[in-house]
Amino acid sequence: MLFKRLKEEIIALKDEGRVVMRFNELRETLQLRLPGELARFADAELRAVLTLLAGPGVV
């Protein structure tokens, strides 16, 4: 569930035109956009999602 929501939010940010962000800025933006428990993710989890999205060229 967490990976799916992170992926959806990252793609939504890209679709909104926010394509270049530093890791810390991305993490803080996602923490503000995600509700409750989902907003508490580890840096390693976010990096894993980014790595998976980078493979097919999504990010």
PDB file of N, CA, C and O in Angstrom, chain B, residues numbered from 101:
ATOM      1  N   MET B 101       0.833  -1.195   0.000  1.00  0.00           N
ATOM      2  CA  MET B 101       0.000   0.000   0.000  1.00  0.00           C
ATOM      3  C   MET B 101       0.876   1.257   0.000  1.00  0.00           C
ATOM      4  O   MET B 101       0.624   2.183  -0.770  1.00  0.00           O
ATOM      5  N   LEU B 102       1.897   1.296   0.852  1.00  0.00           N
ATOM      6  CA  LEU B 102       2.761   2.471   0.937  1.00  0.00           C
ATOM      7  C   LEU B 102       3.485   2.719  -0.379  1.00  0.00           C
ATOM      8  O   LEU B 102       3.521   3.848  -0.868  1.00  0.00           O
ATOM      9  N   PHE B 103       4.056   1.672  -0.950  1.00  0.00           N
ATOM     10  CA  PHE B 103       4.787   1.835  -2.207  1.00  0.00           C
ATOM     11  C   PHE B 103       3.864   2.355  -3.304  1.00  0.00           C
ATOM     12  O   PHE B 103       4.245   3.227  -4.085  1.00  0.00           O
ATOM     13  N   LYS B 104       2.664   1.819  -3.358  1.00  0.00           N
ATOM     14  CA  LYS B 104       1.692   2.239  -4.376  1.00  0.00           C
ATOM     15  C   LYS B 104       1.334   3.711  -4.209  1.00  0.00           C
ATOM     16  O   LYS B 104       1.272   4.447  -5.194  1.00  0.00           O
ATOM     17  N   ARG B 105       1.100   4.144  -2.980  1.00  0.00           N
ATOM     18  CA  ARG B 105       0.739   5.543  -2.734  1.00  0.00           C
ATOM     19  C   ARG B 105       1.901   6.481  -3.025  1.00  0.00           C
ATOM     20  O   ARG B 105       1.708   7.550  -3.604  1.00  0.00           O
ATOM     21  N   LEU B 106       3.122   6.083  -2.623  1.00  0.00           N
ATOM     22  CA  LEU B 106       4.287   6.904  -2.940  1.00  0.00           C
ATOM     23  C   LEU B 106       4.431   7.047  -4.448  1.00  0.00           C
ATOM     24  O   LEU B 106       4.667   8.143  -4.957  1.00  0.00           O
ATOM     25  N   LYS B 107       4.289   5.949  -5.149  1.00  0.00           N
ATOM     26  CA  LYS B 107       4.393   5.968  -6.616  1.00  0.00           C
ATOM     27  C   LYS B 107       3.339   6.899  -7.210  1.00  0.00           C
ATOM     28  O   LYS B 107       3.656   7.724  -8.068  1.00  0.00           O
ATOM     29  N   GLU B 108       2.104   6.776  -6.768  1.00  0.00           N
ATOM     30  CA  GLU B 108       1.023   7.619  -7.286  1.00  0.00           C
ATOM     31  C   GLU B 108       1.294   9.095  -7.042  1.00  0.00           C
ATOM     32  O   GLU B 108       1.067   9.924  -7.924  1.00  0.00           O
ATOM     33  N   GLU B 109       1.776   9.427  -5.856  1.00  0.00           N
ATOM     34  CA  GLU B 109       2.040  10.827  -5.526  1.00  0.00           C
ATOM     35  C   GLU B 109       3.219  11.372  -6.323  1.00  0.00           C
ATOM     36  O   GLU B 109       3.188  12.520  -6.764  1.00  0.00           O
ATOM     37  N   ILE B 110       4.250  10.568  -6.511  1.00  0.00           N
ATOM     38  CA  ILE B 110       5.411  11.003  -7.297  1.00  0.00           C
ATOM     39  C   ILE B 110       4.993  11.250  -8.745  1.00  0.00           C
ATOM     40  O   ILE B 110       5.410  12.235  -9.355  1.00  0.00           O
ATOM     41  N   ILE B 111       4.177  10.367  -9.288  1.00  0.00           N
ATOM     42  CA  ILE B 111       3.695  10.551 -10.660  1.00  0.00           C
ATOM     43  C   ILE B 111       2.786  11.775 -10.750  1.00  0.00           C
ATOM     44  O   ILE B 111       2.826  12.506 -11.740  1.00  0.00           O
ATOM     45  N   ALA B 112       1.968  12.001  -9.723  1.00  0.00           N
ATOM     46  CA  ALA B 112       1.102  13.186  -9.704  1.00  0.00           C
ATOM     47  C   ALA B 112       1.942  14.456  -9.689  1.00  0.00           C
ATOM     48  O   ALA B 112       1.622  15.416 -10.389  1.00  0.00           O
ATOM     49  N   LEU B 113       3.013  14.472  -8.899  1.00  0.00           N
ATOM     50  CA  LEU B 113       3.906  15.635  -8.868  1.00  0.00           C
ATOM     51  C   LEU B 113       4.517  15.868 -10.247  1.00  0.00           C
ATOM     52  O   LEU B 113       4.611  17.006 -10.707  1.00  0.00           O
ATOM     53  N   LYS B 114       4.925  14.804 -10.889  1.00  0.00           N
ATOM     54  CA  LYS B 114       5.495  14.917 -12.238  1.00  0.00           C
ATOM     55  C   LYS B 114       4.460  15.494 -13.196  1.00  0.00           C
ATOM     56  O   LYS B 114       4.773  16.380 -13.991  1.00  0.00           O
ATOM     57  N   ASP B 115       3.233  14.996 -13.125  1.00  0.00           N
ATOM     58  CA  ASP B 115       2.162  15.469 -13.999  1.00  0.00           C
ATOM     59  C   ASP B 115       1.821  16.937 -13.735  1.00  0.00           C
ATOM     60  O   ASP B 115       1.349  17.636 -14.631  1.00  0.00           O
ATOM     61  N   GLU B 116       2.060  17.403 -12.504  1.00  0.00           N
ATOM     62  CA  GLU B 116       1.818  18.801 -12.147  1.00  0.00           C
ATOM     63  C   GLU B 116       2.959  19.705 -12.604  1.00  0.00           C
ATOM     64  O   GLU B 116       2.904  20.923 -12.430  1.00  0.00           O
ATOM     65  N   GLY B 117       3.984  19.107 -13.186  1.00  0.00           N
ATOM     66  CA  GLY B 117       5.104  19.897 -13.692  1.00  0.00           C
ATOM     67  C   GLY B 117       6.273  20.028 -12.737  1.00  0.00           C
ATOM     68  O   GLY B 117       7.232  20.737 -13.043  1.00  0.00           O
ATOM     69  N   ARG B 118       6.225  19.375 -11.603  1.00  0.00           N
ATOM     70  CA  ARG B 118       7.319  19.428 -10.631  1.00  0.00           C
ATOM     71  C   ARG B 118       8.252  18.268 -10.906  1.00  0.00           C
ATOM     72  O   ARG B 118       8.145  17.210 -10.286  1.00  0.00           O
ATOM     73  N   VAL B 119       9.166  18.470 -11.837  1.00  0.00           N
ATOM     74  CA  VAL B 119       9.991  17.360 -12.286  1.00  0.00           C
ATOM     75  C   VAL B 119      11.385  17.334 -11.681  1.00  0.00           C
ATOM     76  O   VAL B 119      12.012  16.275 -11.658  1.00  0.00           O
ATOM     77  N   VAL B 120      11.890  18.451 -11.194  1.00  0.00           N
ATOM     78  CA  VAL B 120      13.230  18.457 -10.612  1.00  0.00           C
ATOM     79  C   VAL B 120      13.106  18.877  -9.153  1.00  0.00           C
ATOM     80  O   VAL B 120      12.776  20.021  -8.840  1.00  0.00           O
ATOM     81  N   MET B 121      13.381  17.914  -8.264  1.00  0.00           N
ATOM     82  CA  MET B 121      13.311  18.184  -6.829  1.00  0.00           C
ATOM     83  C   MET B 121      14.475  17.485  -6.151  1.00  0.00           C
ATOM     84  O   MET B 121      14.893  16.403  -6.563  1.00  0.00           O
ATOM     85  N   ARG B 122      14.986  18.110  -5.121  1.00  0.00           N
ATOM     86  CA  ARG B 122      15.984  17.429  -4.297  1.00  0.00           C
ATOM     87  C   ARG B 122      15.270  16.364  -3.464  1.00  0.00           C
ATOM     88  O   ARG B 122      14.066  16.449  -3.222  1.00  0.00           O
ATOM     89  N   PHE B 123      16.030  15.372  -3.037  1.00  0.00           N
ATOM     90  CA  PHE B 123      15.448  14.258  -2.277  1.00  0.00           C
ATOM     91  C   PHE B 123      14.712  14.775  -1.037  1.00  0.00           C
ATOM     92  O   PHE B 123      13.580  14.367  -0.775  1.00  0.00           O
ATOM     93  N   ASN B 124      15.346  15.667  -0.275  1.00  0.00           N
ATOM     94  CA  ASN B 124      14.721  16.179   0.950  1.00  0.00           C
ATOM     95  C   ASN B 124      13.421  16.916   0.651  1.00  0.00           C
ATOM     96  O   ASN B 124      12.444  16.785   1.389  1.00  0.00           O
ATOM     97  N   GLU B 125      13.409  17.694  -0.435  1.00  0.00           N
ATOM     98  CA  GLU B 125      12.203  18.422  -0.818  1.00  0.00           C
ATOM     99  C   GLU B 125      11.091  17.449  -1.225  1.00  0.00           C
ATOM    100  O   GLU B 125       9.930  17.642  -0.865  1.00  0.00           O
ATOM    101  N   LEU B 126      11.448  16.417  -1.966  1.00  0.00           N
ATOM    102  CA  LEU B 126      10.470  15.410  -2.365  1.00  0.00           C
ATOM    103  C   LEU B 126       9.897  14.710  -1.141  1.00  0.00           C
ATOM    104  O   LEU B 126       8.682  14.543  -1.032  1.00  0.00           O
ATOM    105  N   ARG B 127      10.758  14.302  -0.227  1.00  0.00           N
ATOM    106  CA  ARG B 127      10.299  13.624   0.991  1.00  0.00           C
ATOM    107  C   ARG B 127       9.321  14.504   1.771  1.00  0.00           C
ATOM    108  O   ARG B 127       8.263  14.032   2.187  1.00  0.00           O
ATOM    109  N   GLU B 128       9.665  15.772   1.969  1.00  0.00           N
ATOM    110  CA  GLU B 128       8.795  16.675   2.732  1.00  0.00           C
ATOM    111  C   GLU B 128       7.469  16.924   2.008  1.00  0.00           C
ATOM    112  O   GLU B 128       6.418  16.993   2.645  1.00  0.00           O
ATOM    113  N   THR B 129       7.518  17.056   0.686  1.00  0.00           N
ATOM    114  CA  THR B 129       6.300  17.256  -0.090  1.00  0.00           C
ATOM    115  C   THR B 129       5.382  16.043   0.035  1.00  0.00           C
ATOM    116  O   THR B 129       4.174  16.187   0.224  1.00  0.00           O
ATOM    117  N   LEU B 130       5.961  14.850  -0.071  1.00  0.00           N
ATOM    118  CA  LEU B 130       5.159  13.630   0.045  1.00  0.00           C
ATOM    119  C   LEU B 130       4.580  13.478   1.447  1.00  0.00           C
ATOM    120  O   LEU B 130       3.440  13.038   1.597  1.00  0.00           O
ATOM    121  N   GLN B 131       5.343  13.832   2.466  1.00  0.00           N
ATOM    122  CA  GLN B 131       4.852  13.729   3.839  1.00  0.00           C
ATOM    123  C   GLN B 131       3.655  14.651   4.057  1.00  0.00           C
ATOM    124  O   GLN B 131       2.754  14.329   4.830  1.00  0.00           O
ATOM    125  N   LEU B 132       3.645  15.792   3.379  1.00  0.00           N
ATOM    126  CA  LEU B 132       2.514  16.714   3.499  1.00  0.00           C
ATOM    127  C   LEU B 132       1.298  16.228   2.707  1.00  0.00           C
ATOM    128  O   LEU B 132       0.159  16.482   3.100  1.00  0.00           O
ATOM    129  N   ARG B 133       1.531  15.541   1.611  1.00  0.00           N
ATOM    130  CA  ARG B 133       0.441  15.102   0.738  1.00  0.00           C
ATOM    131  C   ARG B 133      -0.212  13.810   1.195  1.00  0.00           C
ATOM    132  O   ARG B 133      -1.388  13.583   0.909  1.00  0.00           O
ATOM    133  N   LEU B 134       0.520  12.965   1.894  1.00  0.00           N
ATOM    134  CA  LEU B 134      -0.013  11.662   2.301  1.00  0.00           C
ATOM    135  C   LEU B 134      -0.708  11.758   3.656  1.00  0.00           C
ATOM    136  O   LEU B 134      -0.262  12.495   4.535  1.00  0.00           O
ATOM    137  N   PRO B 135      -1.793  11.017   3.825  1.00  0.00           N
ATOM    138  CA  PRO B 135      -2.526  11.059   5.088  1.00  0.00           C
ATOM    139  C   PRO B 135      -1.901  10.187   6.180  1.00  0.00           C
ATOM    140  O   PRO B 135      -1.317   9.142   5.896  1.00  0.00           O
ATOM    141  N   GLY B 136      -2.031  10.626   7.410  1.00  0.00           N
ATOM    142  CA  GLY B 136      -1.701   9.863   8.608  1.00  0.00           C
ATOM    143  C   GLY B 136      -0.489   8.970   8.574  1.00  0.00           C
ATOM    144  O   GLY B 136       0.638   9.427   8.383  1.00  0.00           O
ATOM    145  N   GLU B 137      -0.736   7.682   8.761  1.00  0.00           N
ATOM    146  CA  GLU B 137       0.334   6.682   8.851  1.00  0.00           C
ATOM    147  C   GLU B 137       1.188   6.611   7.589  1.00  0.00           C
ATOM    148  O   GLU B 137       2.388   6.348   7.670  1.00  0.00           O
ATOM    149  N   LEU B 138       0.591   6.841   6.440  1.00  0.00           N
ATOM    150  CA  LEU B 138       1.329   6.748   5.190  1.00  0.00           C
ATOM    151  C   LEU B 138       2.411   7.823   5.102  1.00  0.00           C
ATOM    152  O   LEU B 138       3.399   7.651   4.388  1.00  0.00           O
ATOM    153  N   ALA B 139       2.231   8.920   5.818  1.00  0.00           N
ATOM    154  CA  ALA B 139       3.205  10.011   5.785  1.00  0.00           C
ATOM    155  C   ALA B 139       4.477   9.668   6.550  1.00  0.00           C
ATOM    156  O   ALA B 139       5.466  10.395   6.471  1.00  0.00           O
ATOM    157  N   ARG B 140       4.455   8.568   7.286  1.00  0.00           N
ATOM    158  CA  ARG B 140       5.632   8.154   8.065  1.00  0.00           C
ATOM    159  C   ARG B 140       6.345   7.015   7.359  1.00  0.00           C
ATOM    160  O   ARG B 140       6.168   5.845   7.701  1.00  0.00           O
ATOM    161  N   PHE B 141       7.143   7.366   6.385  1.00  0.00           N
ATOM    162  CA  PHE B 141       7.908   6.366   5.651  1.00  0.00           C
ATOM    163  C   PHE B 141       9.394   6.653   5.822  1.00  0.00           C
ATOM    164  O   PHE B 141       9.798   7.785   6.089  1.00  0.00           O
ATOM    165  N   ALA B 142      10.181   5.628   5.665  1.00  0.00           N
ATOM    166  CA  ALA B 142      11.631   5.751   5.818  1.00  0.00           C
ATOM    167  C   ALA B 142      12.251   6.224   4.505  1.00  0.00           C
ATOM    168  O   ALA B 142      11.691   6.012   3.429  1.00  0.00           O
ATOM    169  N   ASP B 143      13.402   6.859   4.606  1.00  0.00           N
ATOM    170  CA  ASP B 143      14.131   7.289   3.412  1.00  0.00           C
ATOM    171  C   ASP B 143      14.412   6.099   2.496  1.00  0.00           C
ATOM    172  O   ASP B 143      14.352   6.223   1.273  1.00  0.00           O
ATOM    173  N   ALA B 144      14.718   4.956   3.087  1.00  0.00           N
ATOM    174  CA  ALA B 144      15.013   3.754   2.298  1.00  0.00           C
ATOM    175  C   ALA B 144      13.801   3.330   1.477  1.00  0.00           C
ATOM    176  O   ALA B 144      13.950   2.877   0.342  1.00  0.00           O
ATOM    177  N   GLU B 145      12.605   3.474   2.039  1.00  0.00           N
ATOM    178  CA  GLU B 145      11.387   3.114   1.305  1.00  0.00           C
ATOM    179  C   GLU B 145      11.188   4.056   0.116  1.00  0.00           C
ATOM    180  O   GLU B 145      10.848   3.615  -0.982  1.00  0.00           O
ATOM    181  N   LEU B 146      11.401   5.348   0.339  1.00  0.00           N
ATOM    182  CA  LEU B 146      11.267   6.314  -0.748  1.00  0.00           C
ATOM    183  C   LEU B 146      12.311   6.067  -1.827  1.00  0.00           C
ATOM    184  O   LEU B 146      11.999   6.128  -3.016  1.00  0.00           O
ATOM    185  N   ARG B 147      13.537   5.792  -1.428  1.00  0.00           N
ATOM    186  CA  ARG B 147      14.591   5.488  -2.404  1.00  0.00           C
ATOM    187  C   ARG B 147      14.240   4.250  -3.227  1.00  0.00           C
ATOM    188  O   ARG B 147      14.492   4.210  -4.431  1.00  0.00           O
ATOM    189  N   ALA B 148      13.661   3.246  -2.579  1.00  0.00           N
ATOM    190  CA  ALA B 148      13.270   2.024  -3.289  1.00  0.00           C
ATOM    191  C   ALA B 148      12.220   2.335  -4.353  1.00  0.00           C
ATOM    192  O   ALA B 148      12.310   1.835  -5.474  1.00  0.00           O
ATOM    193  N   VAL B 149      11.235   3.150  -4.016  1.00  0.00           N
ATOM    194  CA  VAL B 149      10.198   3.526  -4.975  1.00  0.00           C
ATOM    195  C   VAL B 149      10.813   4.316  -6.124  1.00  0.00           C
ATOM    196  O   VAL B 149      10.479   4.082  -7.285  1.00  0.00           O
ATOM    197  N   LEU B 150      11.705   5.245  -5.810  1.00  0.00           N
ATOM    198  CA  LEU B 150      12.357   6.033  -6.857  1.00  0.00           C
ATOM    199  C   LEU B 150      13.181   5.150  -7.787  1.00  0.00           C
ATOM    200  O   LEU B 150      13.196   5.361  -8.999  1.00  0.00           O
ATOM    201  N   THR B 151      13.858   4.172  -7.220  1.00  0.00           N
ATOM    202  CA  THR B 151      14.652   3.251  -8.029  1.00  0.00           C
ATOM    203  C   THR B 151      13.756   2.444  -8.964  1.00  0.00           C
ATOM    204  O   THR B 151      14.088   2.252 -10.134  1.00  0.00           O
ATOM    205  N   LEU B 152      12.617   1.968  -8.448  1.00  0.00           N
ATOM    206  CA  LEU B 152      11.680   1.212  -9.274  1.00  0.00           C
ATOM    207  C   LEU B 152      11.090   2.086 -10.390  1.00  0.00           C
ATOM    208  O   LEU B 152      10.880   1.605 -11.503  1.00  0.00           O
ATOM    209  N   LEU B 153      10.828   3.340 -10.104  1.00  0.00           N
ATOM    210  CA  LEU B 153      10.266   4.236 -11.113  1.00  0.00           C
ATOM    211  C   LEU B 153      11.319   4.655 -12.139  1.00  0.00           C
ATOM    212  O   LEU B 153      10.989   4.925 -13.294  1.00  0.00           O
ATOM    213  N   ALA B 154      12.571   4.709 -11.722  1.00  0.00           N
ATOM    214  CA  ALA B 154      13.645   5.115 -12.632  1.00  0.00           C
ATOM    215  C   ALA B 154      13.913   4.037 -13.687  1.00  0.00           C
ATOM    216  O   ALA B 154      14.294   4.358 -14.813  1.00  0.00           O
ATOM    217  N   GLY B 155      13.721   2.786 -13.337  1.00  0.00           N
ATOM    218  CA  GLY B 155      13.958   1.692 -14.273  1.00  0.00           C
ATOM    219  C   GLY B 155      13.210   1.850 -15.586  1.00  0.00           C
ATOM    220  O   GLY B 155      13.829   1.827 -16.650  1.00  0.00           O
ATOM    221  N   PRO B 156      11.869   2.013 -15.537  1.00  0.00           N
ATOM    222  CA  PRO B 156      11.128   2.186 -16.791  1.00  0.00           C
ATOM    223  C   PRO B 156      11.123   3.627 -17.309  1.00  0.00           C
ATOM    224  O   PRO B 156      10.457   3.927 -18.300  1.00  0.00           O
ATOM    225  N   GLY B 157      11.858   4.510 -16.646  1.00  0.00           N
ATOM    226  CA  GLY B 157      11.964   5.892 -17.122  1.00  0.00           C
ATOM    227  C   GLY B 157      10.851   6.815 -16.673  1.00  0.00           C
ATOM    228  O   GLY B 157      10.656   7.876 -17.267  1.00  0.00           O
ATOM    229  N   VAL B 158      10.112   6.437 -15.633  1.00  0.00           N
ATOM    230  CA  VAL B 158       9.034   7.280 -15.138  1.00  0.00           C
ATOM    231  C   VAL B 158       9.605   8.543 -14.481  1.00  0.00           C
ATOM    232  O   VAL B 158       9.056   9.635 -14.630  1.00  0.00           O
ATOM    233  N   VAL B 159      10.697   8.379 -13.765  1.00  0.00           N
ATOM    234  CA  VAL B 159      11.365   9.538 -13.151  1.00  0.00           C
ATOM    235  C   VAL B 159      12.801   9.584 -13.609  1.00  0.00           C
ATOM    236  O   VAL B 159      13.547  10.480 -13.213  1.00  0.00           O
TER     237      VAL B 159
END
